[in-house]
Amino acid sequence: MNDAIFSQIDFGPLQSYLDDDDVTDISYSNGGQIHLKTLSKGIYPVENPAVNNAFIEKLAFQCSNVMGSTFNMAHPMLDAESAELRLNFVHESVATNGVACLIRKTPAKIRLNKKKLLDEGYINLQMHDFLLKCVEGHANIIVCGETGSGKTELVKYLASHIKENEKIITIEDTLELHLDKIYPHRDIVAMKTNNIASYSELLEACMRQNPQWILLSEVRSAEAVMAVRNSISSGHNILSTIHSDKASSIPMRMYALLEGNQDVTQFQRTINRYVQLGIYVKGYYSKQYDRFQREILEICEFYVDDETNEPMVNEIYKKTLDGKISIKNPTSHLLDYIAIQGVMLPADTFRLGKEEGA
């Protein structure tokens, strides 16, 4: 790991974890408890006596100096962010069992690739190729899942298959995508919200930059929901993430984040008309593989029925944790949408034949 902003900070006994590509998060709490989150094993505790309250307080002091901020009883929260690291500290005056720290690594690399996805059972070849065809066909896609499920990594992988001549703008409140660094030769603008520039203001500026794709960081506020809606309704294509435990629940999860009394059915119609796909990715310990497993469990198509004008969901792919898989072909709504971009898929996309009624 090479991070210029924090290059003068001594991470000491934590450095080996930062240098390990398998480690994604380092959590310290409770006067000496260390838990690592890794790609291969999930979350587990480690023993490291050198990492204690005194060391973490010293690390927080170094970070506060680098960031030009304060960390004490009067300012008990500290966020420190650089190109590839995000640190959060909670002072012991608030965390009553001792200072708490979370370090998240956000490396400028695409961790996923086709071979890894297929070899590790993340998704099968048929659905993998289908998703890439949808990206090629400019489908708007929202990835959902729980914390640590790998939503952002999946978005980065899908974004890596956007055509090179299509301009991308990323809008994030915390830097995680790093597409501008991964593809320095491409037309990519990376924007970050702050206390001066909000989602709405950045989106307005973004529109003037004439992008084909807008990649929004996690949708977790009413402002972010409106940014998604305004992006897709203005003809731009989006990739984004949201917390939800089902792909089919994405529109209602977005509605729940809204402030005000907007009509729920009207809102659902808008989302279902402009967002083509929802993907649910889950991270869990797999008995089958005897390791921590991340995989896509649901792919849902959203559309509005031509006759009833009702928002509808077509569950294209579903895999239960016991391994049972159900597949349905996409509707003509999705097939016609991507066909406009020159991506032609047959009505019986997954060769279901009579089982699908095709």
C-alpha positions as CSV (number, residue, x, y, z in Angstrom):
1,M,0.0,0.0,0.0
2,N,1.3,3.4,-1.0
3,D,-0.7,6.4,0.2
4,A,1.0,9.8,-0.1
5,I,-1.3,11.7,2.3
6,F,-0.6,9.3,5.2
7,S,3.0,8.6,4.2
8,Q,4.4,10.3,7.3
9,I,2.1,8.4,9.7
10,D,3.5,5.5,11.7
11,F,1.0,2.7,11.5
12,G,3.4,0.5,13.4
13,P,1.8,-2.9,14.3
14,L,-1.1,-2.3,11.9
15,Q,1.1,-2.0,8.9
16,S,1.1,-5.7,8.1
17,Y,-2.7,-5.7,7.9
18,L,-2.6,-2.6,5.6
19,D,-0.1,-4.4,3.3
20,D,-2.2,-7.5,3.1
21,D,-4.4,-7.3,0.0
22,D,-6.9,-9.8,1.5
23,V,-7.7,-7.4,4.4
24,T,-10.4,-4.9,3.7
25,D,-11.2,-3.5,7.2
26,I,-9.4,-3.3,10.5
27,S,-11.6,-2.7,13.6
28,Y,-10.3,-1.8,17.1
29,S,-12.5,-1.5,20.2
30,N,-13.0,-2.5,23.8
31,G,-9.5,-1.8,25.1
32,G,-7.6,-4.0,22.7
33,Q,-9.9,-6.1,20.6
34,I,-8.9,-6.3,16.9
35,H,-11.1,-7.7,14.2
36,L,-10.1,-8.1,10.6
37,K,-12.5,-8.3,7.7
38,T,-11.0,-10.1,4.8
39,L,-12.0,-11.2,1.3
40,S,-11.4,-14.9,2.0
41,K,-12.4,-15.5,5.6
42,G,-14.9,-12.8,6.5
43,I,-14.6,-11.2,10.0
44,Y,-12.4,-12.8,12.7
45,P,-10.4,-11.6,15.7
46,V,-6.6,-11.4,15.9
47,E,-4.2,-11.0,18.9
48,N,-1.8,-8.1,18.7
49,P,-0.7,-6.8,22.2
50,A,1.1,-3.9,20.6
51,V,-2.2,-2.4,19.4
52,N,-3.7,-0.9,22.5
53,N,-5.5,2.3,23.6
54,A,-2.3,4.3,23.9
55,F,-1.2,3.3,20.3
56,I,-4.7,4.1,18.8
57,E,-4.8,7.5,20.6
58,K,-1.3,8.2,19.2
59,L,-2.5,7.2,15.7
60,A,-5.6,9.4,16.0
61,F,-3.4,12.4,17.1
62,Q,-1.2,11.8,14.0
63,C,-4.2,11.7,11.7
64,S,-5.8,14.8,13.2
65,N,-2.6,16.7,12.5
66,V,-2.5,15.5,8.9
67,M,-6.2,16.4,8.4
68,G,-5.9,19.7,10.3
69,S,-8.6,18.8,12.7
70,T,-9.0,18.1,16.5
71,F,-9.6,14.9,18.4
72,N,-10.5,15.3,22.1
73,M,-13.4,15.4,24.5
74,A,-14.7,18.6,22.8
75,H,-14.3,17.0,19.4
76,P,-14.9,13.2,20.1
77,M,-15.3,12.1,16.4
78,L,-12.5,12.1,13.8
79,D,-12.7,11.2,10.2
80,A,-9.5,10.9,8.2
81,E,-9.6,10.1,4.5
82,S,-7.0,9.7,1.8
83,A,-6.9,8.2,-1.7
84,E,-6.9,4.6,-0.4
85,L,-7.7,4.7,3.3
86,R,-10.6,5.8,5.4
87,L,-10.2,6.1,9.2
88,N,-12.8,6.8,11.8
89,F,-12.0,7.3,15.5
90,V,-14.4,7.7,18.4
91,H,-13.0,9.3,21.6
92,E,-13.2,7.4,24.9
93,S,-15.4,10.1,26.3
94,V,-18.1,8.8,24.0
95,A,-17.0,5.2,23.5
96,T,-17.1,4.3,27.2
97,N,-15.2,1.0,26.9
98,G,-12.2,2.8,25.3
99,V,-11.3,4.6,22.1
100,A,-12.7,2.9,18.9
101,C,-11.1,2.9,15.5
102,L,-12.2,1.6,12.1
103,I,-9.8,1.6,9.1
104,R,-11.2,0.8,5.7
105,K,-9.0,0.2,2.7
106,T,-10.3,1.5,-0.6
107,P,-7.6,0.5,-3.0
108,A,-7.5,1.9,-6.6
109,K,-7.9,-1.5,-8.2
110,I,-10.5,-3.8,-9.5
111,R,-10.5,-6.7,-7.1
112,L,-13.0,-8.8,-9.2
113,N,-12.4,-10.4,-12.5
114,K,-14.3,-12.9,-14.6
115,K,-12.2,-15.9,-13.6
116,K,-12.4,-15.1,-9.9
117,L,-16.2,-14.6,-10.1
118,L,-16.7,-17.9,-11.9
119,D,-14.1,-20.0,-9.9
120,E,-15.4,-18.8,-6.6
121,G,-19.1,-19.3,-7.4
122,Y,-19.9,-15.5,-7.2
123,I,-22.2,-15.9,-10.3
124,N,-22.5,-18.4,-13.1
125,L,-21.3,-17.7,-16.7
126,Q,-24.8,-17.2,-18.1
127,M,-25.7,-14.5,-15.6
128,H,-22.3,-12.9,-15.8
129,D,-22.4,-12.4,-19.5
130,F,-26.0,-11.2,-19.3
131,L,-25.1,-8.5,-16.8
132,L,-22.2,-7.3,-19.0
133,K,-24.6,-7.2,-22.0
134,C,-26.9,-5.0,-19.9
135,V,-24.0,-2.6,-19.1
136,E,-23.2,-2.5,-22.8
137,G,-26.9,-1.8,-23.5
138,H,-26.8,1.2,-21.0
139,A,-29.1,-0.4,-18.5
140,N,-29.4,1.5,-15.2
141,I,-28.4,-0.8,-12.4
142,I,-28.6,-0.5,-8.6
143,V,-26.7,-3.0,-6.5
144,C,-28.0,-3.8,-3.0
145,G,-26.8,-5.8,0.0
146,E,-25.8,-5.5,3.6
147,T,-22.6,-3.8,4.9
148,G,-19.5,-5.6,3.8
149,S,-21.3,-7.6,1.1
150,G,-19.1,-6.2,-1.7
151,K,-21.6,-3.8,-3.4
152,T,-19.0,-1.3,-4.3
153,E,-16.6,-3.9,-5.7
154,L,-19.3,-5.2,-7.9
155,V,-20.2,-1.7,-9.2
156,K,-16.5,-1.2,-10.0
157,Y,-16.4,-4.5,-11.9
158,L,-19.5,-3.6,-13.9
159,A,-18.1,-0.1,-14.5
160,S,-14.9,-1.6,-15.9
161,H,-16.9,-2.9,-18.8
162,I,-18.3,0.5,-19.8
163,K,-17.1,1.4,-23.3
164,E,-13.9,3.4,-23.3
165,N,-15.4,6.2,-25.4
166,E,-18.2,6.9,-22.9
167,K,-17.6,9.6,-20.3
168,I,-18.0,8.7,-16.7
169,I,-18.6,11.0,-13.7
170,T,-18.4,9.6,-10.2
171,I,-20.1,11.4,-7.3
172,E,-19.2,10.1,-3.8
173,D,-19.3,11.3,-0.2
174,T,-16.4,9.0,0.6
175,L,-13.8,8.0,-2.1
176,E,-14.1,4.3,-2.9
177,L,-14.5,3.9,-6.7
178,H,-11.1,5.4,-7.9
179,L,-12.0,4.7,-11.5
180,D,-10.0,7.9,-12.5
181,K,-6.9,6.3,-11.0
182,I,-7.6,2.8,-12.3
183,Y,-8.1,4.2,-15.9
184,P,-6.1,7.4,-16.0
185,H,-6.3,7.5,-19.8
186,R,-10.1,7.6,-19.9
187,D,-12.5,10.6,-19.7
188,I,-13.5,10.2,-16.1
189,V,-14.3,13.0,-13.7
190,A,-14.3,12.2,-9.9
191,M,-16.4,14.4,-7.7
192,K,-16.7,14.4,-3.9
193,T,-19.4,16.0,-1.8
194,N,-18.5,18.1,1.2
195,N,-20.0,20.7,3.5
196,I,-19.9,23.2,0.6
197,A,-20.9,21.1,-2.5
198,S,-23.9,18.9,-1.9
199,Y,-25.1,15.9,-4.0
200,S,-27.6,18.2,-5.8
201,E,-25.0,20.9,-6.6
202,L,-22.5,18.4,-7.9
203,L,-25.2,16.7,-10.0
204,E,-26.1,20.1,-11.5
205,A,-22.4,20.6,-12.3
206,C,-22.2,17.0,-13.6
207,M,-24.9,17.6,-16.1
208,R,-22.9,20.4,-17.7
209,Q,-20.0,18.0,-18.2
210,N,-22.1,15.9,-20.6
211,P,-21.4,12.4,-19.2
212,Q,-22.9,9.2,-20.5
213,W,-22.6,7.5,-17.1
214,I,-23.0,8.8,-13.6
215,L,-21.8,6.6,-10.8
216,L,-23.3,7.6,-7.5
217,S,-21.9,6.3,-4.2
218,E,-24.3,4.6,-1.8
219,V,-27.8,5.9,-1.7
220,R,-28.4,6.6,1.9
221,S,-30.3,9.9,2.1
222,A,-33.2,11.7,0.6
223,E,-30.8,13.9,-1.3
224,A,-29.0,10.9,-2.8
225,V,-32.4,9.4,-3.8
226,M,-33.3,12.6,-5.7
227,A,-29.9,12.6,-7.3
228,V,-30.5,9.1,-8.7
229,R,-34.0,10.0,-9.9
230,N,-32.9,13.2,-11.5
231,S,-29.9,11.5,-13.2
232,I,-31.9,8.7,-14.8
233,S,-34.9,10.9,-15.7
234,S,-32.6,13.2,-17.6
235,G,-31.3,10.5,-19.9
236,H,-28.0,9.6,-18.2
237,N,-27.1,6.1,-17.2
238,I,-26.3,5.2,-13.6
239,L,-24.6,2.6,-11.5
240,S,-25.2,2.9,-7.7
241,T,-25.6,1.0,-4.5
242,I,-28.1,0.9,-1.6
243,H,-28.6,-1.0,1.6
244,S,-31.4,-3.6,1.1
245,D,-31.9,-7.3,1.8
246,K,-33.7,-8.0,-1.4
247,A,-33.3,-6.7,-5.0
248,S,-37.0,-6.5,-5.4
249,S,-37.2,-4.1,-2.5
250,I,-34.9,-1.5,-4.0
251,P,-37.6,1.0,-5.1
252,M,-39.4,0.8,-1.7
253,R,-36.1,1.2,0.1
254,M,-35.4,4.3,-1.9
255,Y,-38.9,5.6,-1.1
256,A,-38.3,5.0,2.6
257,L,-35.3,7.4,2.5
258,L,-37.4,10.2,1.0
259,E,-38.6,13.1,3.1
260,G,-42.0,14.5,2.5
261,N,-45.3,13.0,1.3
262,Q,-44.7,11.9,-2.2
263,D,-47.2,9.4,-3.6
264,V,-45.6,6.0,-3.3
265,T,-47.1,4.5,-6.4
266,Q,-46.0,7.5,-8.5
267,F,-42.5,7.2,-7.1
268,Q,-42.4,3.5,-7.8
269,R,-43.5,4.0,-11.4
270,T,-40.7,6.5,-11.9
271,I,-38.0,4.2,-10.5
272,N,-39.4,1.1,-12.3
273,R,-39.6,3.0,-15.6
274,Y,-36.0,4.2,-15.5
275,V,-34.0,1.7,-13.4
276,Q,-33.8,-1.6,-15.4
277,L,-32.0,-3.9,-13.0
278,G,-31.5,-4.5,-9.2
279,I,-28.9,-6.9,-8.0
280,Y,-28.6,-8.4,-4.5
281,V,-25.2,-9.5,-3.4
282,K,-24.6,-11.2,-0.1
283,G,-21.5,-12.1,2.0
284,Y,-21.7,-15.0,4.4
285,Y,-19.8,-18.0,5.6
286,S,-20.3,-20.9,3.2
287,K,-20.2,-24.5,4.5
288,Q,-20.0,-25.7,0.9
289,Y,-16.7,-23.8,0.3
290,D,-15.6,-23.7,4.0
291,R,-14.8,-20.0,3.6
292,F,-16.3,-16.6,3.5
293,Q,-18.4,-16.3,0.3
294,R,-19.7,-13.4,-1.6
295,E,-22.2,-14.1,-4.4
296,I,-25.1,-12.6,-6.3
297,L,-28.4,-14.1,-5.0
298,E,-30.9,-12.1,-6.9
299,I,-31.2,-10.2,-10.2
300,C,-34.5,-8.4,-10.7
301,E,-35.9,-6.4,-13.6
302,F,-38.0,-3.4,-13.0
303,Y,-40.6,-2.2,-15.4
304,V,-44.1,-0.6,-15.7
305,D,-46.9,-2.6,-17.2
306,D,-48.1,-1.2,-20.5
307,E,-51.8,-1.9,-19.9
308,T,-52.2,-1.3,-16.1
309,N,-49.5,1.3,-15.7
310,E,-48.5,-0.5,-12.5
311,P,-44.9,-0.9,-11.3
312,M,-43.8,-4.5,-11.8
313,V,-40.8,-6.8,-10.9
314,N,-39.5,-9.7,-12.9
315,E,-37.3,-11.9,-10.8
316,I,-34.7,-13.0,-13.5
317,Y,-32.4,-14.9,-11.2
318,K,-32.7,-16.1,-7.6
319,K,-30.4,-18.4,-5.7
320,T,-31.3,-19.6,-2.2
321,L,-28.6,-20.3,0.4
322,D,-29.3,-24.0,0.0
323,G,-28.2,-23.7,-3.6
324,K,-31.6,-23.8,-5.4
325,I,-31.6,-21.6,-8.5
326,S,-34.6,-20.2,-10.4
327,I,-34.3,-18.3,-13.7
328,K,-36.7,-16.3,-15.8
329,N,-36.1,-14.6,-19.1
330,P,-36.1,-10.8,-19.2
331,T,-39.3,-9.2,-20.5
332,S,-39.6,-7.3,-23.8
333,H,-39.2,-4.1,-21.8
334,L,-35.6,-4.8,-21.0
335,L,-34.8,-6.5,-24.3
336,D,-36.2,-3.5,-26.3
337,Y,-34.3,-1.1,-24.1
338,I,-30.9,-2.5,-24.7
339,A,-31.7,-3.3,-28.3
340,I,-31.9,0.5,-28.9
341,Q,-28.1,0.5,-28.0
342,G,-27.5,-2.3,-30.5
343,V,-27.4,-5.1,-27.9
344,M,-29.6,-7.9,-29.3
345,L,-30.7,-10.7,-27.0
346,P,-33.3,-13.4,-28.0
347,A,-36.7,-13.5,-26.3
348,D,-35.6,-16.9,-24.8
349,T,-32.4,-15.3,-23.5
350,F,-31.5,-18.2,-21.2
351,R,-32.8,-21.0,-23.4
352,L,-35.5,-22.0,-21.0
353,G,-37.7,-23.2,-23.9
354,K,-41.1,-24.7,-22.9
355,E,-40.3,-24.3,-19.2
356,E,-40.6,-20.6,-19.7
357,G,-43.5,-20.7,-22.0
358,A,-41.4,-19.2,-24.8
